[in-house]
Amino acid sequence: MNWEALGAVGEVLGALVVIGSLIYLSRQIRQNTDLGRAAAQREVNAAFNTVVYNLNSDPEIFRKALLDFEGLTKTEQFIAHNSLAPFANHLDQVIRMSQLGLESADSVKVFGDICIAVVTTPGGRIWWDQINHLIPTEAAAYIERRLGDPPETLPPPMTESLSWFRPDEA
């Protein structure tokens, strides 16, 4: 065998090694992207669970806020706002993550429906009308857009769909 033939074989082997390395790296990048997406989704769900868990600190004020926000004292309205605003803040985070490809459109719809179910309650609507200009941009635009949809396409208000948020029986 001559040196030229050996050089040609070496070049072919080198090219195959480079192609193999590129295939390996692309698989690793794809796997890391999938792991990153899964971690981001777990974090979003954990953050939402924290939002819901924090409602346990004063669930009666939250329930009253959904029914009659204006009937609360100023202090209770403040507490209620601090219970309601995290829902919109969370939606904003999910929308932004979706725009980056880290969350699904389904997650945006689910968390969006939860916000709509809050905002369409009698008290939730009053709260929203007072605060919407202070809610993060993406969530505020999403909620306003959805509120313009036909009512039959929206989820029912929480005060209608969840018995524990309904008014006490007279």
C-alpha positions in Angstrom: 0.0 0.0 0.0 1.3 3.5 -0.8 1.3 6.6 1.2 -1.5 8.2 -0.9 -3.9 5.3 -0.3 -3.1 5.4 3.4 -3.8 9.1 3.4 -7.1 8.7 1.6 -8.2 6.0 4.1 -7.2 8.2 7.0 -9.2 11.1 5.6 -12.3 8.9 5.2 -11.9 7.5 8.7 -11.4 11.1 10.0 -14.6 12.2 8.2 -16.5 9.3 9.7 -15.3 10.1 13.2 -16.3 13.8 12.7 -19.8 12.7 11.5 -20.2 10.3 14.4 -19.2 13.0 16.8 -21.7 15.4 15.3 -24.5 12.8 15.6 -23.5 12.1 19.2 -23.5 15.8 20.1 -26.8 16.5 18.4 -28.4 13.6 20.4 -26.8 15.0 23.6 -28.1 18.5 22.9 -31.6 17.2 22.1 -31.6 15.1 25.4 -30.4 18.1 27.4 -33.1 20.3 25.8 -35.8 17.7 26.7 -34.4 17.5 30.3 -34.4 21.3 30.5 -38.0 21.5 29.3 -39.1 18.8 31.8 -37.3 20.7 34.6 -39.0 23.9 33.6 -42.4 22.3 33.6 -41.8 20.7 37.0 -40.8 24.1 38.3 -43.9 25.8 36.9 -46.2 23.1 38.5 -44.4 23.4 41.8 -44.8 27.2 41.7 -48.5 26.9 41.0 -48.9 24.4 43.9 -47.2 27.0 46.1 -49.8 29.7 44.9 -52.6 27.3 45.7 -51.1 26.2 49.0 -50.7 29.8 50.2 -54.5 30.2 49.9 -54.7 28.1 53.0 -53.5 31.0 55.1 -56.9 32.7 54.8 -59.3 30.8 52.6 -62.3 32.6 53.8 -61.1 36.0 52.6 -60.3 34.4 49.2 -63.8 32.9 49.0 -65.4 36.2 50.0 -63.3 38.1 47.5 -64.6 36.0 44.7 -68.1 36.6 45.8 -68.0 40.3 46.8 -64.6 42.0 46.6 -66.1 45.4 47.5 -67.7 44.0 50.6 -64.3 43.3 52.1 -62.5 45.7 54.4 -59.5 47.5 52.9 -57.2 45.1 54.8 -59.1 42.1 53.6 -59.0 43.5 50.0 -55.2 43.8 50.4 -55.0 40.2 51.6 -57.3 39.1 48.8 -55.3 40.9 46.2 -52.2 39.1 47.4 -54.0 35.8 47.0 -55.4 36.7 43.5 -52.5 38.4 41.8 -50.2 35.3 41.9 -52.6 33.5 39.6 -52.1 36.2 36.9 -48.3 36.3 37.6 -48.1 32.6 37.2 -50.0 32.7 33.9 -47.6 35.4 32.7 -44.7 33.1 33.5 -46.3 30.1 31.7 -47.0 32.3 28.6 -43.4 33.5 28.5 -42.0 30.0 28.9 -44.4 28.8 26.1 -43.0 31.5 23.8 -39.5 30.0 24.5 -40.7 26.5 23.7 -40.4 25.4 27.4 -44.1 25.1 28.1 -47.0 23.7 26.0 -49.9 25.6 24.6 -52.1 23.2 26.7 -50.4 24.5 29.9 -51.2 28.1 28.8 -54.8 27.2 28.2 -55.1 25.3 31.6 -53.6 28.2 33.7 -55.4 30.7 31.5 -58.7 29.0 32.2 -58.0 29.1 35.9 -57.4 32.8 35.7 -60.6 33.3 33.7 -62.5 31.2 36.2 -61.3 33.6 38.9 -61.7 36.9 37.0 -65.3 36.1 35.9 -66.5 35.7 39.4 -68.5 38.7 40.7 -65.7 39.8 43.1 -62.9 38.7 40.7 -64.3 41.0 38.0 -64.2 44.0 40.3 -60.7 43.1 41.4 -59.6 42.7 37.8 -61.1 46.0 36.7 -59.1 47.8 39.5 -55.8 46.0 39.0 -55.5 44.8 35.4 -53.1 47.7 34.5 -50.7 46.5 37.1 -50.6 42.8 36.0 -47.7 41.6 33.8 -48.2 42.5 30.2 -48.5 39.0 28.7 -51.0 37.8 31.3 -53.1 41.0 31.1 -53.3 40.8 27.3 -54.2 37.1 27.4 -57.0 37.6 30.0 -58.4 40.7 28.3 -58.4 38.8 25.0 -60.2 35.8 26.5 -62.8 38.1 28.3 -63.7 39.3 24.8 -64.5 35.7 23.7 -68.2 34.5 23.6 -69.2 33.6 27.2 -70.1 30.0 26.2 -66.4 29.4 25.2 -65.1 30.5 28.6 -64.8 28.2 31.7 -67.4 28.8 34.3 -66.6 31.2 37.1 -65.1 29.4 40.2 -68.1 30.5 42.2 -70.3 28.4 39.9 -68.1 25.4 39.2 -66.5 24.7 42.6 -69.0 24.2 45.5 -66.7 25.5 48.2 -66.6 28.9 46.6 -70.3 29.3 46.3 -72.2 31.6 48.7 -73.4 30.2 52.0 -77.0 29.0 51.9 -79.4 31.5 53.5 
